[in-house]
Amino acid sequence: MRNRLKRFARLVAFVRFARALATPLGRGWLRASRRGALLFQPATVTRLDRHPALFALVAARLVEVAAPRVLSFGCSTGEEPVTLARYLPHARIDAIDANPACIAQARRTVDRLELGQIALACADTPDALVVDGYDAVFCLSVLRHGDLEVLRPERCTGLMAFAQFAAAVEMLDRCVRPGGLLILWGCHFRFTDTHISACYRTVEMPRVKPQPGPFYGPDDRLLPEGRYAAFVFMKR
């Protein structure tokens, strides 16, 4: 079984490489890699309204904020910020991705829909557009690697280490206002294992399904837990 999984993972890697050579999005990813960008999730898969219950619950949390500032980090081709504009029509939304081809496509969509409340930037850090902090920072299916999901190795170090995750959430934390929300969905690590999590409290989301694994600990070893229900956090 493990050998078959390895062969499948190699096939997935080849398909990704072929896509990188054949599509603007893939070539954009290669350009980002060559310039030394901090890359996380290698895929650009996304769609509109991927997490309706999650978006609705966060929007309800921000309903009393007059003009919330929201960040979509790792926005891919723009479907996430476009969706957030529907749930939070009174919000200013910043959207960032390291892939220049993704940002170019997102910008075309935003211009076509005349969504002036969305600002886009090609960058690999979350502070590219921030002025004085965000009321909500979304980081959905970014701090993960598809090969970890397929192979589930005993150690994740060679693909994405816990230290990379911890450094990324520290960058995100610097963008969250006191009382603001940090939303981490689709990660292969638990935010509660980082030292920065002491500055947050978990927000219960009973209508949203727990995240499926696999999950890895601070030692980069596979954890036995298959699901993780904490993914929305409020800064103290």
KANORKA-V131972 format. One record per pair of residues at least 24 apart in sequence whose C-alpha atoms are under 8 Angstrom apart, sorted by the first residue. I is the first residue (numbers start at 1). J is the second residue. D is the distance in whole Angstrom. If there is no record, write none. Layout:
((I,J,D) (I,J,D))
This chain:
((2,151,8) (5,150,7) (5,151,6) (6,151,7) (9,147,6) (9,150,7) (9,151,7) (16,43,8) (24,101,6) (25,99,7) (25,101,5) (25,102,6) (27,101,8) (28,99,5) (28,100,5) (28,101,5) (28,102,7) (29,98,8) (29,99,5) (29,100,7) (29,101,8) (31,99,8) (32,98,6) (32,99,6) (32,100,7) (37,98,7) (37,123,8) (37,124,6) (38,98,8) (38,124,6) (38,125,8) (39,98,7) (39,124,7) (40,142,6) (40,143,6) (40,144,7) (40,145,7) (40,160,8) (41,141,7) (41,142,5) (41,143,6) (41,144,5) (41,145,5) (41,146,7) (42,145,7) (42,146,8) (43,146,8) (44,76,6) (44,77,8) (44,102,8) (45,76,8) (46,76,7) (46,77,8) (46,79,7) (46,80,8) (47,79,6) (47,80,7) (48,79,5) (48,80,6) (48,82,8) (48,83,6) (49,79,8) (49,80,7) (49,83,6) (50,80,8) (53,207,7) (53,208,6) (54,205,8) (54,208,6) (55,84,7) (55,87,7) (56,87,7) (57,205,8) (59,87,6) (59,88,6) (62,135,8) (66,90,8) (67,91,5) (67,92,7) (68,92,6) (68,134,7) (68,135,6) (68,136,8) (69,93,6) (69,94,8) (69,133,8) (69,134,5) (69,135,5) (69,136,7) (70,94,6) (70,134,5) (70,135,6) (70,136,5) (70,137,6) (70,138,8) (71,95,6) (71,96,8) (71,134,7) (71,136,6) (71,137,5) (71,138,6) (72,96,6) (72,137,6) (72,138,5) (72,139,6) (73,97,7) (73,126,6) (73,137,7) (73,138,6) (73,139,5) (73,140,8) (74,98,7) (74,139,7) (74,140,8) (74,142,6) (76,102,5) (76,103,7) (76,106,8) (77,102,5) (77,103,6) (77,104,8) (77,105,6) (77,106,5) (78,102,8) (78,103,7) (78,105,7) (78,106,4) (78,107,8) (78,109,7) (78,110,8) (79,106,8) (81,118,7) (82,110,7) (82,115,8) (82,118,8) (85,115,8) (85,117,8) (85,118,8) (91,117,7) (92,117,5) (92,118,6) (93,117,6) (93,118,5) (93,119,6) (94,118,6) (94,119,5) (94,120,6) (94,121,8) (94,129,7) (94,130,8) (95,119,6) (95,120,5) (95,121,6) (96,120,6) (96,121,5) (96,122,6) (96,123,6) (96,124,7) (96,126,7) (96,128,8) (97,121,7) (97,122,5) (97,123,6) (97,124,6) (98,122,5) (98,123,5) (98,124,5) (99,123,8) (125,171,7) (126,171,7) (126,172,6) (126,175,7) (127,171,8) (127,175,7) (130,175,7) (132,175,8) (132,177,8) (133,174,8) (133,175,5) (133,176,5) (133,177,5) (134,175,6) (134,176,5) (134,177,6) (134,180,7) (135,176,6) (135,177,6) (135,179,7) (135,180,4) (135,181,6) (136,176,7) (136,180,6) (136,181,4) (136,182,6) (136,183,7) (137,172,7) (137,175,8) (137,176,7) (137,181,6) (137,182,5) (137,183,6) (138,182,6) (138,183,5) (138,184,7) (139,182,8) (139,183,6) (139,184,5) (139,185,7) (140,183,7) (140,184,6) (140,185,5) (140,186,6) (140,187,8) (141,184,8) (141,185,6) (141,186,4) (141,187,6) (142,186,7) (142,187,7) (143,186,7) (143,187,5) (143,188,7) (144,186,7) (144,187,5) (144,188,5) (145,188,8) (148,214,7) (149,213,7) (149,214,6) (152,214,7) (152,222,8) (153,222,7) (154,221,6) (154,222,5) (155,216,8) (155,220,5) (155,221,5) (155,222,6) (156,216,7) (156,220,5) (156,221,7) (156,222,7) (157,220,6) (161,220,6) (162,189,7) (162,216,7) (162,217,7) (162,218,5) (162,219,7) (162,220,6) (163,218,7) (165,189,7) (166,191,8) (166,194,6) (169,196,8) (170,196,7) (176,235,7) (177,235,7) (178,235,5) (178,236,6) (179,234,6) (179,235,5) (179,236,6) (180,234,6) (180,235,6) (181,232,7) (181,233,6) (181,234,5) (181,235,6) (182,232,6) (182,233,5) (182,234,6) (182,235,8) (183,231,6) (183,232,5) (183,233,6) (184,231,5) (184,232,6) (185,211,7) (185,231,6) (186,211,6) (186,212,8) (187,215,8) (188,213,7) (188,214,6) (188,215,5) (188,216,6) (189,215,5) (189,216,5) (189,217,7) (190,215,7) (190,216,8) (190,217,7) (190,228,8) (191,231,8) (193,217,7) (193,218,7) (194,218,8) (199,235,6) (199,236,6) (200,233,6) (200,234,5) (200,235,4) (200,236,5) (201,233,6) (201,234,5) (201,235,7) (201,236,7) (202,230,6) (202,231,8) (202,232,6) (202,233,5) (202,234,6) (203,230,8) (203,231,8) (203,232,5) (203,233,5) (203,234,7) (204,230,7) (204,232,7) (205,232,8))
